[in-house]
Amino acid sequence: MDKQTFWKLIESARADAEPDRVAEHAARLLALRPAAEIAAAQQVLWDLLAESYRSPLWAAAYVINGGCSDDGFDYFRGWLLTQGEEAFTRALADPDSLADHPAVREAAAEGLELWDEEALSIAWTAYTEATGRELPADSFTISYPPLDPAWSFDFDDTTETATRLPRLTALFG
């Protein structure tokens, strides 16, 4: 399993599932693959989570969800993974671009939070479904990079947040 294959899996799940059921459907599709490939998918998922472990994206999640704890940031990034590669890549390059995402616009209008805890366990769920056993603990490692100190400010500081994420701040203001 590599990133390209993982993203194809997510796109297939997105094509066949309701937006709030993408992770569940991705796990079902993944469960059809060999156990070794399922286990490898967990590493790909954690690599993508590590890649998205960035202060600007955390600030965006904070604005969108009206606050964002450590776990909340994990769940937000899980939601972002289920949006597909294009949305994920775009948000990493420019978190303020999330203001254009239809689900983000809906969240602003409806007062919804965006998160998907289940997305973090796509491979765990698939592996259990396919083998009847838990995913081996040694099949993945988690290593997050340090956060950007230039973004080390209180995300409740609306002036600073509006300067750095003007479109999201206006949308959720």
VOGUMI-964226 format. One line per 8 residues: their letters; for each residue z, y, x of C-alpha. Coordinates in steps of 0.2 Angstrom, whole numbers, plus 2048, in hexadecimal, padded with zeros to 3 digits. Example, Ala and Ser with C-alpha at 12.3 -4.5 7.8 and 13.67 -1.06 7.14 Angstrom:
as> 827 7EA 83E | 824 7FB 844
//
This chain:
mdkqtfwk> 800 800 800 | 7FB 811 807 | 7FC 822 7FF | 7EA 822 7F8 | 7EE 811 7EF | 7FE 818 7E9 | 7F5 828 7E2 | 7E8 81D 7DA
liesarad> 7F6 813 7D1 | 7FE 823 7CB | 7ED 829 7C4 | 7EA 818 7BB | 7FB 81A 7B4 | 7F8 82C 7AE | 7E8 827 7A6 | 7F0 819 79C
aepdrvae> 801 820 798 | 80A 82E 78F | 80F 83C 79B | 822 837 79A | 81D 824 79D | 813 825 7AD | 821 81E 7B8 | 824 810 7AC
haarllal> 811 80C 7AB | 80F 80E 7BE | 81D 801 7C1 | 814 7F5 7B5 | 803 7F7 7BE | 80C 7F5 7CF | 815 7E5 7C9 | 803 7DD 7C8
rpaaeiaa> 801 7DE 7DB | 808 7D3 7E9 | 81B 7D5 7ED | 817 7DB 7FE | 80C 7E9 7F7 | 819 7EE 7EA | 827 7EF 7F8 | 81B 7FA 802
aqqvlwdl> 819 805 7F4 | 82B 80A 7F5 | 829 811 806 | 819 81B 801 | 823 822 7F3 | 832 827 7FE | 825 82E 80B | 81E 839 7FD
laesyrsp> 830 83E 7F8 | 833 843 80A | 823 84D 80B | 828 857 7FC | 83A 85A 802 | 837 86C 804 | 841 87C 800 | 833 885 7F8
lwaaayvi> 830 877 7EC | 843 875 7E9 | 843 888 7E4 | 835 885 7D8 | 83E 876 7D0 | 84E 881 7CF | 844 88E 7C6 | 83B 882 7BA
nggcsddg> 84A 878 7B6 | 857 886 7B5 | 860 87F 7C4 | 85E 870 7CF | 86B 865 7D8 | 866 858 7E6 | 863 84A 7D9 | 85A 856 7CE
fdyfrgwl> 84E 85A 7DC | 84B 848 7DF | 847 846 7CC | 83C 855 7CC | 832 84E 7DA | 831 83E 7D1 | 82A 848 7C2 | 81E 850 7CE
ltqgeeaf> 818 83F 7D5 | 813 83A 7C4 | 808 849 7C2 | 7FC 842 7CF | 7F6 846 7E0 | 7ED 856 7DC | 7FC 85E 7D3 | 808 857 7E1
traladpd> 7FD 85E 7EF | 7FB 86E 7E7 | 80D 871 7E4 | 812 86D 7F6 | 805 879 7FC | 80A 887 7F0 | 81A 883 7E5 | 816 893 7DB
sladhpav> 806 88B 7D5 | 810 880 7CA | 810 88F 7BE | 7FE 889 7B9 | 803 877 7B6 | 802 873 7A3 | 813 86A 7A3 | 81B 878 7AC
reaaaegl> 814 884 79F | 81A 879 791 | 82B 878 799 | 82C 88B 79A | 827 88D 788 | 832 87F 781 | 841 880 78D | 83F 86F 794
elwdeeal> 844 868 7A5 | 837 85E 7AF | 83E 84F 7B8 | 83B 83C 7B9 | 848 832 7C0 | 83F 822 7BC | 831 827 7C8 | 83C 824 7D7
siawtayt> 83E 812 7D2 | 82C 80D 7CF | 82B 800 7DD | 83D 7FA 7D9 | 838 7F7 7C7 | 828 7EF 7CB | 82F 7E3 7D9 | 83D 7DD 7CD
eatgrelp> 830 7DA 7BF | 824 7D1 7CB | 831 7C7 7D4 | 841 7C6 7CA | 84A 7CD 7DA | 84F 7DE 7E0 | 844 7E7 7ED | 84A 7E3 7FE
adsftisy> 854 7F1 805 | 84B 7F0 816 | 83A 7F3 80E | 83C 806 80F | 845 814 818 | 849 825 812 | 848 834 81F | 848 845 818
ppldpaws> 842 854 824 | 84E 863 826 | 84C 870 818 | 844 881 81D | 852 88D 822 | 846 89C 81D | 849 896 80B | 85C 894 80D
fdfddtte> 861 8A1 7FF | 86A 89F 7EF | 85C 89A 7E2 | 866 8A4 7D5 | 861 8B4 7DF | 853 8B9 7D2 | 84D 8C7 7DD | 84A 8BB 7EC
tatrlprl> 843 8AD 7E1 | 837 8B9 7D8 | 831 8BF 7E9 | 82D 8AD 7EF | 828 8A5 7DE | 822 8B4 7D4 | 817 8AA 7C7 | 825 89D 7C4
talfg> 832 8AA 7C2 | 828 8B4 7B6 | 824 8A4 7AC | 836 89F 7AB | 83E 8B0 7AC
//
